[in-house]
Amino acid sequence: VYFDAEDRQLSKGPNLEPVWSLGGHPNAQEWLSTDANSSRSRLRLPKSVKPHTILSLRVEAPWMNSSSCAASHALNSYEHAVLDDALSRIAPPLPDAYQLRVTPGLSVRWPGYPTGHFAYSPLWSIVIDVGGGSGESRMRLSDPNVAKLVEARNTGTMEHSRLVRVQHAAEGSRQFHVQPLRPGRTQVIVEDANQLDAASHVINASFFPIGRIEVELLELEDAMAAQGSTELLLAWRKNYTLHVQVWDIENQILPPESWAPFGMRVEATDPQLEVRAGPKPGMF
């Protein structure tokens, strides 16, 4: 796009071929390609480029050469001299440049990732951890009547300090708190407007009350089905795997990472039985 000396856009620019250059890395120019008339450039970064690398993209238009113009239009020596004098009085177009910073893609995590089903509990907020990108990510909700964003402040001064947290938050990430207002569904949309060509990350979230809880002894599942009873004889000093699943009223499984709001506990009433947390969430 060309502009005149008073910064007005020209409907038809001069017949010049822009020259594109990319600096900041020894091989940077190899990552740059242009279309047939050089009006657009395409930048394709190899995977080996490290995040936070700074690149400089520059475009300039070399000024018209009086000799090439004279040859193209068969000008005589006098006409050539007049043209040369006229061009010497006109300043060439100013170049344009951008500073580019290579950033990693957005990384979005939340309790129970990748499922977005949460137990409805209006006194608790879900922590959504956003890493990568430009560091200026933002979040919005498709239905503000179902949930709202709660400003993250220091513990004790937050509007709601009870949080369902991400187990392994990324270093240097930004955290958003989503508080349900009523049972329902909403989309949690994470965007990074400062990152070129970055797609939004959408979480299809639901907040519904707990519908039912099921407990299974995995080693005895077949025996329980055949016997048709919940009372079984267990071998002394043998370990059994207990699998607990929680559904909401919409028959959606709630991941164990989101059980904190309803104080889920698994324990035995007989002191001779010991229940310990297993290797995976929901296993005992």
C-alpha positions, 0 to 999 in steps of 0.5 A: 500500500502506498501513501503520498507526502500528506499521508493519503492512500493512493488508489493506484501506487507507482510501478515499483516492486517492493523489496522485502527483508528479514533480519534477526537470524542468520537464516532469516531471509530464507524464511521469507517468500513473496508473491508474483508482483512482490506486493505481499510476503509470506513468513514461514518459521521452521520449528527450530526457531526458539521462542522469544527470538526477535526478527525485523521485517522491512519493506522498501521500494527502490526509486525509479532509475532514469536510465531504465525509464529513458530506455523504456520510452526511447527518450533522447538525451535532452528528455533524459536530462529533464527526467533525471533532473525531475527525479532528483528533486523527488524523495524516494518512498520511506520504508516500513518495518515491523519488530516481530517476536516469536511466541509459543502457541497458547497452552490452556489447562483446567481441572479435569482437562480435557473434559469441561464438565464441572459440578455446580457449586456457586461458592467455588471458582474454576481456575483456568491456566493460560500459558504461552502466546504473547502474554496478553491473553484474554478470556470471555464467556459466551453466556454470562448468565451461566458463569462469570469471570472473577478477578484474581487477587491475593488470597483472602481478598478475592471475591471468592477464595475457594478455588478448584485449581490446576494440578500442574500450572505452567511456569509464568502462566496467567490464571483466570477464575470462572465462577458458576452462577446457575446450572447450565452450559457456556463456552469459555473462549481464550484469545490472544489478540497480539499473536498473529494468526492465532486461533481462539481456544474454546472450552465447552464448559458445563456446570450441573449438580451431582446426579449419582456416585458409583463405586466399583471393585475392579477385581470383583466386578464380574463377581458382583454382577453375577451375584447381584449383591453389593456384599462380598467377601474380601481376602485378608491382607490383599489389595483391591482397586476401588474405582469411583465415578461421579455423574452430574444430573445430565449424565456427564462424568465429572473428573476427579480433579473437580471434586473439591467443591463437594468434599468427596471422601472415600473411607471404610466404616470398619477400622480393619479396612484401610482406604488409600489414594491410588496412582490415578485420580478416582482410584483407591 
